[in-house]
Amino acid sequence: MTDETRTAIRAFVVENFLFGDDSHPLPADLSLIDNDLIDSTGILELVSFLEERFAIQVADADIVPANLDTIDRIAGFISRKQAT
């Protein structure tokens, strides 16, 4: 899990869900779902981004908050997927 990965994820979230407004803090442990930053459609957009940007395959069973709810969790998920 690298800072580069977190930076790419944060940039995607800011651009696509905060409409480019990065004036608000976006801590790596902030719940994107509980704070209404991302909804079910947004999750699908995020999954498409992750598959394309990080060359991973995200199975339906992987689409759970434990993997996709925070920038840290997403970065960890990517790291685990790339290791296999």
Backbone torsions as a table, in degrees:
resi	resn	phi	psi	omega
1	MET	NA	115.0	-175.0
2	THR	-112.1	163.0	174.8
3	ASP	-64.0	-33.1	178.7
4	GLU	-61.9	-40.3	177.6
5	THR	-63.9	-48.6	179.1
6	ARG	-60.5	-40.3	179.9
7	THR	-62.8	-42.9	179.9
8	ALA	-65.4	-41.8	179.3
9	ILE	-65.3	-47.5	179.8
10	ARG	-59.0	-44.0	179.8
11	ALA	-61.4	-40.6	178.2
12	PHE	-64.0	-45.3	-179.4
13	VAL	-62.7	-46.2	-179.7
14	VAL	-61.5	-46.8	-176.4
15	GLU	-67.1	-41.7	-171.3
16	ASN	-94.9	-25.9	-175.4
17	PHE	-117.6	-18.4	175.7
18	LEU	-112.3	9.3	176.9
19	PHE	53.5	39.7	175.9
20	GLY	81.2	0.1	-178.8
21	ASP	-86.0	96.1	-179.6
22	ASP	-99.3	23.2	-180.0
23	SER	-77.1	-15.9	178.5
24	HIS	-95.9	142.6	178.3
25	PRO	-65.4	143.4	177.8
26	LEU	-131.3	77.3	-178.7
27	PRO	-59.4	148.5	-177.8
28	ALA	-65.4	-17.1	180.0
29	ASP	-105.7	10.6	179.0
30	LEU	-76.1	129.6	177.7
31	SER	-69.6	116.7	179.2
32	LEU	-71.2	-30.4	-178.8
33	ILE	-80.1	-52.0	-177.4
34	ASP	-63.8	-26.4	-179.7
35	ASN	-96.4	14.1	176.0
36	ASP	55.6	32.8	175.3
37	LEU	-85.2	-23.9	-176.0
38	ILE	-143.0	138.1	178.4
39	ASP	-115.9	-169.6	-175.6
40	SER	-62.5	-38.7	176.7
41	THR	-66.9	-39.5	177.4
42	GLY	-62.2	-36.8	177.4
43	ILE	-60.1	-42.1	179.5
44	LEU	-65.3	-39.0	175.4
45	GLU	-62.9	-42.6	179.0
46	LEU	-61.7	-44.8	179.8
47	VAL	-60.6	-43.8	178.2
48	SER	-60.4	-43.7	177.7
49	PHE	-60.3	-47.3	-177.9
50	LEU	-61.9	-43.2	-179.6
51	GLU	-63.1	-42.6	-178.2
52	GLU	-74.0	-48.2	-173.6
53	ARG	-70.9	-38.2	-173.1
54	PHE	-110.0	6.2	177.0
55	ALA	52.8	50.3	176.8
56	ILE	-123.0	162.6	173.7
57	GLN	-109.7	127.9	179.9
58	VAL	-107.1	113.1	178.3
59	ALA	-77.7	157.9	178.0
60	ASP	-54.4	-38.9	-178.7
61	ALA	-66.8	-18.8	179.5
62	ASP	-81.9	-14.0	-174.4
63	ILE	-85.2	75.9	-179.6
64	VAL	-136.5	154.5	179.7
65	PRO	-54.7	-31.7	-179.7
66	ALA	-59.6	-24.5	179.3
67	ASN	-103.3	-27.6	-166.2
68	LEU	-128.3	16.0	-173.3
69	ASP	-90.0	-26.0	179.9
70	THR	-133.8	163.0	177.2
71	ILE	-60.6	-41.0	178.1
72	ASP	-61.6	-44.9	-179.8
73	ARG	-64.9	-40.2	178.8
74	ILE	-63.8	-44.5	179.2
75	ALA	-62.2	-41.3	177.1
76	GLY	-64.3	-41.1	178.2
77	PHE	-61.2	-46.2	178.4
78	ILE	-58.8	-45.5	179.5
79	SER	-59.5	-43.3	179.4
80	ARG	-65.8	-41.9	-179.2
81	LYS	-65.9	-39.5	-179.5
82	GLN	-71.9	-22.0	-179.6
83	ALA	-79.1	-14.3	-177.5
84	THR	-96.1	NA	NA
